[in-house]
Amino acid sequence: MLSKRVVIFASGGGTSTENIIVKFKSEKNILVKKIYCNNADAGVLLRAKKYGVKTFVFNSNELNGDTVFNDLKKVKPDLIILAGFLKKIPEKILDYYKNKVLNIHPSLLPKYGGKGMYGLQVHREVIKNNDIFSGFTIHFVDKNYDQGEILFQKKIKVETDNAEDLASKILNQEHKYYPLIIKKILSE
């Protein structure tokens, strides 16, 4: 059986990317082929190097032009995974890889989604609004921020008024469930 090929788009430190790489390292049928990054100083690049995963650093023009798109076509991923990637994926890529671009968002969408809603900003809003529950959502990516088909949500009780603590609790659960959902989608 041929291995399923995945690529990961990331912009930051890369803890989620490293978690996915580690989880699939022992899988014979899932291969993390490449990390795509729009930030030459991102920690994710060091994490990729540590595990011998190829990287591709690009700028906005290369993302919105043909450079990234053409490279993806060479790699032939079965799934594109967003893990802390903060740029909008061009429609050309979304059309070509329809229902093959996956994102994880640190809220129970549709709450606290959309442009500018990422990271601690989301958790601050949850706390500011005294929400009893928060969590995360795994969804397909479409042309609108955080509006693609929802595949999985995990609800987590908000038991703190500190955004960093809430972020840490949710990230811990994201690390547990994201690889499981990726694996499930690849097996369907």
C-alpha positions in Angstrom: 0.0 0.0 0.0 1.3 3.4 -0.9 1.9 5.9 1.9 -0.5 8.8 2.2 1.5 12.0 1.7 0.8 15.0 3.9 2.3 18.5 3.9 1.9 21.0 6.7 1.6 24.8 6.4 2.8 26.7 9.5 3.9 30.2 10.5 5.2 30.0 14.0 6.9 28.0 16.7 5.7 24.6 15.3 4.7 22.7 18.4 1.6 21.3 16.6 3.7 20.5 13.5 6.3 18.7 15.6 3.4 16.8 17.3 2.1 15.6 14.0 5.5 14.6 12.7 6.2 12.6 15.9 2.8 10.9 15.8 3.2 9.8 12.2 6.9 8.9 12.4 6.0 5.3 13.3 3.1 5.1 10.9 4.1 3.2 7.8 1.2 4.5 5.7 1.4 8.3 6.5 4.4 10.4 5.4 4.9 14.0 6.3 6.6 15.1 3.0 7.2 18.8 3.5 6.7 21.9 5.7 5.6 25.1 4.0 6.3 28.3 5.9 5.8 32.0 5.2 8.2 33.1 8.0 12.0 32.5 7.5 12.6 33.0 11.3 9.8 30.6 12.4 10.7 27.9 15.0 8.8 25.3 12.9 11.8 25.3 10.5 14.2 24.1 13.2 11.7 21.5 14.3 11.3 20.2 10.7 15.1 20.0 10.3 15.4 18.1 13.6 13.2 15.3 12.0 14.7 15.5 8.5 11.5 16.9 7.0 12.0 19.1 3.9 10.9 22.8 4.1 9.8 25.4 1.7 9.9 29.0 2.8 7.9 31.4 0.7 6.7 35.0 0.6 3.1 36.3 0.0 3.8 36.8 -3.8 5.0 33.2 -4.1 1.9 32.0 -2.2 -0.6 34.0 -4.2 1.3 33.4 -7.5 2.2 30.0 -8.9 5.4 29.1 -6.9 3.8 27.4 -4.0 1.0 25.9 -6.1 3.5 24.4 -8.6 5.6 23.0 -5.8 2.5 21.4 -4.2 1.7 19.7 -7.5 5.2 18.2 -7.5 4.8 16.8 -4.0 1.3 15.5 -4.7 -0.1 15.6 -1.1 -3.2 13.6 -0.2 -3.9 16.2 2.5 -2.7 19.7 3.3 -2.7 20.4 7.0 -2.7 23.9 8.5 -1.0 24.1 11.9 -0.8 27.7 13.1 -0.7 29.1 9.6 -1.8 32.7 9.5 -2.2 33.4 5.8 -5.2 32.8 3.7 -4.8 29.9 1.3 -5.4 31.1 -2.3 -8.6 29.8 -4.0 -6.5 28.2 -6.8 -5.0 25.8 -4.2 -8.3 25.3 -2.5 -10.0 24.5 -5.8 -7.3 22.0 -6.9 -7.2 20.3 -3.4 -11.0 20.5 -2.7 -11.7 18.9 0.7 -8.1 18.2 1.2 -7.0 21.3 3.1 -7.5 20.9 6.9 -7.3 23.5 9.6 -7.5 23.5 13.4 -9.0 26.6 15.1 -8.8 27.2 18.9 -12.5 27.9 19.4 -15.8 26.2 19.0 -16.6 27.6 15.5 -18.5 29.6 14.4 -17.7 31.5 17.6 -14.5 33.5 17.6 -13.6 32.7 14.0 -12.6 35.0 11.1 -9.8 37.3 10.1 -7.7 38.3 13.1 -9.1 35.7 15.3 -6.2 33.4 16.2 -4.0 32.4 19.2 -4.4 34.3 22.4 -6.9 36.8 20.8 -9.4 34.0 20.7 -8.9 32.9 24.3 -9.0 36.5 25.5 -12.4 36.9 23.8 -13.7 33.6 25.4 -12.7 34.9 28.9 -14.0 38.4 28.3 -17.4 37.0 27.3 -17.5 34.7 30.3 -18.0 31.6 28.2 -18.5 28.4 30.2 -17.0 26.3 27.4 -14.4 26.8 24.8 -12.4 24.2 22.8 -11.3 23.7 19.3 -12.6 22.9 15.8 -11.1 20.9 13.0 -12.5 21.8 9.6 -12.0 21.8 5.9 -10.7 25.1 4.6 -12.7 27.1 2.1 -12.3 30.6 0.7 -13.7 32.2 3.9 -11.7 32.3 7.1 -12.9 29.5 9.5 -16.1 28.7 7.6 -15.4 25.4 6.0 -17.2 22.2 6.8 -16.7 21.3 10.5 -15.3 17.7 10.9 -14.7 17.6 14.7 -15.1 19.8 17.8 -13.9 19.2 21.3 -15.6 21.1 24.1 -13.5 22.1 27.1 -14.8 23.7 30.3 -13.3 27.2 30.9 -11.9 27.0 34.5 -9.6 30.0 34.4 -9.6 33.7 33.7 -6.1 33.6 32.2 -5.9 33.4 28.4 -2.4 31.7 28.5 -3.7 28.9 30.8 -6.8 28.4 28.6 -4.6 28.3 25.5 -2.3 25.7 27.1 -5.2 23.5 28.1 -6.8 23.6 24.6 -3.4 23.1 22.8 -2.9 20.0 24.9 -6.2 18.6 23.6 -5.4 19.7 20.1 -2.2 17.7 20.1 -4.1 14.7 21.2 -7.0 14.9 18.6 -5.5 16.5 15.5 -3.4 13.5 14.5 -6.3 11.2 15.1 -8.7 13.2 12.9 -5.9 13.5 10.2 -5.5 9.7 10.2 -9.3 9.2 10.1 -9.6 11.5 7.0 -6.7 9.8 5.2 -8.3 6.4 5.8 -11.6 7.4 4.3 
